Amino acid sequence: MIKVENLVKKFGDLTAVDDISFDVDAGEIFACLGPNGAGKTTTIKMLTTLLRPTSGTISINGLDPATQSNEVRKQFGIVFQDPSLDQELTAEENMDLHGVLYHVPRKIRHERTEMLLKLFELWERRKSYVKEFSGGMKRRLEIARGFLHTPKILFLDEPTLGLDPQSRNQLWTHVKNLNKSEGVTVFLTTHYMDEAERVADRLAIVDHGKIVAQGTPQELKDQTSTDSLEGAFLALTGSTIRDEKADSAAGIRQMAKMWRK
Amino acid sequence: MNAIYILWLRELKRYSRSRAMVIASLGQPLLYLLVLGFGLGPVFQKAGQGSYLQFVAPGVVGMSVLFSSVFSGIGLLWDRQFGFLKETLVAPVPRVVVMIGKTLGGATVATIQGLLVLAICLIAGFRPVNWATLPLALVFMILTAIVFAGLGMAIGSMLQDMQGFQLIMNFLVMPIFFLSGALFPLKDLPSVLSFITRLDPLSYGIDGLRSVLIGTSQFEPLLSIAVLCGAAVLFVAFGGYSFSRIQL
């Protein structure tokens, strides 16, 4: 379903994604784990047509995001790391807008909106503005929205960041159920090892833009002779803390970025 | 088509739900109209140019259309900040369609804003020479709104954060306003100034408004319409190009 070969993304002299290759099969839940700044989000952006790769090939359900971006966009739903809802609209209006943008016929749009909002326990609040929602409710709404157009692939970029254990638990239950019932392929990134171990069929550990290991959770534990995924993760990526770079040069770069060339 | 409609509708919903913003955005035109209108009135009268309030009212209407439409494009920065931009960028809709929906939404809001200011002008004592041509004013407002909503989208696509906003305000939007003849007649200007004012699309928008509202104009109204249409095509195309190149 997703096929990536020798993918590279450079920002100036910084190599964010360094020659990675992997495959995700249809109907699979694939997790991408890695420390901060490892290149997870950059990879997702390239898979979802938001960034053009420096080199390498990507195939999403047989289509190339760089040249067939519109076709590729029909294949997936995505939940971003940061919120992407319109705060000034109601939950229902956000769903509706999404449905129209994804060419979902009106009748199906309404049916699925009702089904998904009920599933994610937001139906009672459908007429409320998103700005009045809690963090957990916004996340749930985003995930419900991601499923609205029955995508073949769902990308989840750290979907549980900042959620309490109850919400996290419920969220993964729903994602797993929809993965079974609608056969959607799920590609997710997370920091939480327990989540990855629980939901993912296979996973890849990335560090410094490279894949350092991939396989099922059990394979990774065996490979590193550790008894938990967290242990395997630390064995593979080391225990140094990654500070994302921010120096005086970054400030200037920020200013320069203001004007896109 | 549906996508254009829903994105247009979104701009209108956001506008109608932010009453405080609507009222706030009427403050500046009101200052120009009342303070300049009555303040410069006597001098203008003595110079033999008639009523300044009559003269400046179309300029103030044009100004509110300009600001409102440019800001609608710069609203992309908010969409970027609050993340909604990503939702539209990954949607299976050509970027140009997204851009056109937003531009038309912004232009509609700007036109409504212009009509509100025109209503205020009428309350303040402005009287059009011919009520029959009043609807024609709408044509000039819509065209002006599309031109600058397109420009606003181009700017909004290029800016990455709010820091660039002041730069755009002081070096682009304010000059467009001041050089448009909104506040002074374009007649008998020094040749350099006269040349620059002719490059400013807003000059034609405001001059067109004057031709239908107070019956005086510097350019042929048809020429103004032609220039505005040309500028609209150019700026919307430029805005569409910039928007389609956004990477996150």
Contacts between the chains, C-beta under 8 A, distances in Angstrom:
chain1	res1	chain2	res2	distance
A	45	B	248	6.5
A	48	B	90	5.4
A	49	B	89	8.0
A	49	B	90	6.6
A	50	B	86	7.1
A	50	B	89	6.2
A	50	B	90	6.6
A	50	B	247	6.6
A	50	B	248	4.9
A	51	B	247	5.5
A	51	B	248	7.1
A	52	B	247	7.0
A	70	B	92	5.4
A	70	B	93	7.7
A	70	B	94	6.4
A	71	B	92	7.5
A	73	B	90	5.7
A	73	B	91	6.3
A	73	B	92	3.8
A	73	B	93	8.0
A	74	B	92	4.2
A	76	B	90	7.8
A	78	B	90	5.7
A	80	B	83	6.5
A	80	B	86	5.6
A	82	B	83	5.0
A	83	B	82	7.1
A	83	B	83	4.9
A	84	B	83	3.9
A	84	B	84	5.8
A	84	B	85	7.8
A	84	B	86	4.7
A	84	B	87	4.4
A	85	B	83	7.3
A	85	B	84	6.7
A	85	B	87	7.5
A	86	B	10	6.9
A	86	B	14	7.9
A	86	B	82	7.8
A	86	B	84	4.8
A	86	B	87	7.8
A	87	B	82	6.1
A	88	B	13	7.3
A	88	B	14	5.0
A	88	B	17	6.0
A	88	B	18	7.5
A	89	B	10	7.0
A	89	B	13	6.7
A	89	B	14	7.8
A	93	B	13	7.4
A	96	B	6	7.5
A	97	B	6	5.4
A	97	B	7	7.9
A	97	B	10	6.3
A	98	B	87	7.1
A	98	B	91	7.6
A	100	B	2	5.1
A	100	B	3	6.2
A	100	B	5	7.8
A	100	B	6	4.3
A	101	B	3	5.6
A	101	B	6	7.0
A	101	B	87	7.9
A	101	B	88	7.0
A	101	B	91	3.9
A	101	B	92	7.4
A	101	B	93	5.4
A	102	B	91	6.3
A	102	B	92	6.1
A	103	B	2	7.7
A	103	B	92	7.1
A	254	B	160	7.9
A	254	B	161	7.6
A	255	B	163	7.3
A	257	B	160	5.1
A	258	B	159	6.3
A	258	B	160	4.9
A	258	B	161	6.3
A	258	B	163	6.2
A	258	B	164	4.7
A	259	B	158	6.2
A	259	B	159	7.9
A	259	B	164	7.2
A	260	B	157	7.8
A	260	B	158	5.3
A	260	B	160	7.3
A	260	B	245	7.3
A	260	B	246	8.0
